[in-house]
């Protein structure tokens, strides 16, 4: 099965191709201009791996939460490609994609501006789809409820922006471990699409 995946929910822009359990990805932090970058990235990725759109069995994209414009561009592009090929299209949470590259309890946080973050708390084990504990929400970092015990890995652009606030959540029984400069990756979107 060939899966073409994309994520444009943040300042990062990435596309990935999963084929025969091998994933190749193009990833770039661009800030703005996703619309101009995505199609050339897709074309280069496919042609560089000897694949044409007709060979793609499944299209997947990161459904956020994140930048409204980036999400709209990514959704429109993948919907158009899937429709043109009469292929299946699925969405994957960009927060789950970030969590999937970690282990244990993972808090994925994306800067939502205005002193808030989008977040989801996940339980992640090897080779299993991340399990969302509760719901995806938006709030100030200080209002996030975390388990009282254990190690919690915090990942995403929300960590970069609000590192001090998250470090203040550490207690004797709860350790906070931050991952710097982490963005959603299309490669993780492609891997999670296998579970759909």
C-alpha positions in Angstrom: 0.0 0.0 0.0 1.2 3.5 -0.9 0.2 6.3 1.5 0.7 9.9 0.7 0.6 12.2 3.8 0.9 15.9 4.5 0.9 18.2 7.5 0.6 22.0 7.2 -0.9 22.7 10.6 2.0 24.8 12.0 4.9 26.8 10.6 6.3 23.5 9.4 5.4 22.0 6.1 5.9 18.3 5.4 4.9 15.6 2.9 5.7 11.8 3.2 5.3 8.7 1.2 4.8 5.3 3.0 5.4 2.4 0.8 6.1 -1.2 1.9 6.7 -0.1 5.5 9.3 2.4 4.4 8.7 6.1 4.9 10.4 8.9 3.1 9.7 12.5 4.0 10.4 16.1 3.0 10.2 18.5 5.9 10.8 22.2 6.1 10.0 25.0 8.6 8.8 27.8 6.3 6.5 30.0 8.5 4.2 31.1 5.6 3.7 30.1 2.0 2.4 26.5 2.5 0.2 26.8 -0.6 3.3 27.6 -2.8 5.5 24.8 -1.3 3.2 21.8 -0.9 2.5 20.8 -4.5 6.2 21.1 -5.6 7.2 19.1 -2.5 4.6 16.4 -3.3 5.8 16.2 -7.0 9.4 16.0 -6.0 8.8 13.3 -3.4 6.7 11.1 -5.7 9.0 11.5 -8.8 12.1 11.0 -6.6 10.7 7.6 -5.5 9.3 6.4 -8.8 5.7 6.8 -7.8 2.8 8.6 -9.6 -0.4 9.8 -8.1 -2.3 6.8 -9.6 -0.1 4.5 -7.4 -1.3 6.2 -4.2 -3.9 4.0 -2.4 -4.6 6.3 0.6 -4.2 10.0 1.2 -3.9 11.4 4.7 -3.4 14.8 6.2 -2.8 16.4 9.6 -6.2 17.8 10.8 -4.7 20.0 13.5 -5.5 21.7 15.6 -3.3 24.5 14.4 -3.1 27.4 11.9 -6.5 27.9 10.3 -4.9 28.9 7.0 -2.4 26.0 7.0 -5.1 23.5 7.8 -7.4 24.8 5.1 -4.6 24.7 2.5 -3.6 21.1 3.5 -7.2 19.8 3.6 -8.1 21.4 0.2 -4.9 20.0 -1.5 -5.4 16.5 -0.2 -9.1 16.5 -0.9 -8.4 17.5 -4.5 -5.8 14.9 -5.0 -7.8 12.1 -3.5 -10.9 13.1 -5.4 -9.0 13.2 -8.7 -7.7 9.7 -8.0 -11.0 8.4 -6.6 -9.0 7.3 -3.5 -9.7 7.2 0.2 -8.8 10.2 2.3 -8.4 10.3 6.0 -7.5 12.8 8.7 -5.1 12.3 11.5 -4.7 14.5 14.6 -1.5 16.5 14.3 -1.2 16.3 18.1 -1.4 12.5 18.0 1.3 12.5 15.3 3.7 14.5 17.5 2.9 12.2 20.5 3.6 9.1 18.4 7.3 9.7 18.3 7.6 9.6 22.1 6.8 6.9 24.8 4.6 6.9 27.9 2.5 9.9 28.9 2.9 12.6 26.3 1.3 16.1 26.3 1.3 17.5 22.8 0.9 21.3 22.8 0.7 23.7 19.9 0.9 27.4 20.4 -2.6 28.8 19.8 -1.5 32.4 20.2 -3.2 34.8 22.7 -1.5 33.1 25.6 -3.1 29.7 24.9 -2.2 26.3 23.6 -4.1 23.5 21.8 -3.3 20.3 23.7 -4.0 16.6 24.0 -2.7 14.1 26.6 -1.8 10.7 25.1 -0.6 7.4 26.4 1.9 6.0 23.8 3.3 2.5 23.6 5.4 0.8 21.0 3.7 0.0 17.7 0.3 1.1 19.0 -1.8 4.1 18.0 -1.5 6.8 20.7 -4.5 6.7 23.0 -6.0 10.2 23.7 -6.8 10.5 27.4 -9.7 12.9 27.6 -10.3 15.4 24.8 -8.3 17.8 22.6 -8.7 21.3 24.2 -7.5 24.9 24.1 -6.6 26.8 27.2 -3.8 28.7 28.9 -0.9 26.4 29.9 -1.6 26.9 33.6 -5.1 25.5 33.3 -4.1 22.2 31.8 -4.9 19.3 34.2 -2.1 16.7 34.4 -1.9 13.4 36.3 -0.4 13.8 39.8 2.2 11.0 39.4 4.8 9.9 36.8 6.9 11.3 33.9 5.1 13.5 31.4 6.8 14.4 28.1 5.8 17.7 26.7 6.2 18.2 23.0 5.3 20.8 20.3 5.5 24.5 19.7 3.6 25.1 22.9 6.6 23.8 24.9 9.0 26.2 23.1 6.8 29.2 23.9 5.7 28.2 27.5 8.5 26.2 28.8 8.7 28.1 32.1 4.9 27.5 32.7 5.2 23.8 32.1 8.3 23.4 34.2 6.4 25.0 37.1 4.0 22.0 36.9 6.8 19.7 38.0 6.4 18.3 41.6 8.1 15.6 43.7 5.8 13.0 42.1 5.4 14.4 38.6 8.4 15.0 36.3 8.1 17.2 33.2 10.4 16.4 30.3 10.3 18.8 27.4 11.2 18.2 23.7 12.4 21.4 22.0 11.5 22.4 18.4 9.1 19.6 17.7 6.6 19.9 14.9 4.0 17.5 13.5 5.6 15.4 10.7 3.9 13.9 7.7 5.9 10.7 8.2 4.1 10.2 11.5 0.7 11.0 9.9 1.4 8.3 7.3 2.3 5.7 10.0 -0.8 6.5 12.0 -2.9 6.3 8.8 -2.2 2.6 8.8 -4.4 2.2 11.9 -7.4 3.7 10.1 
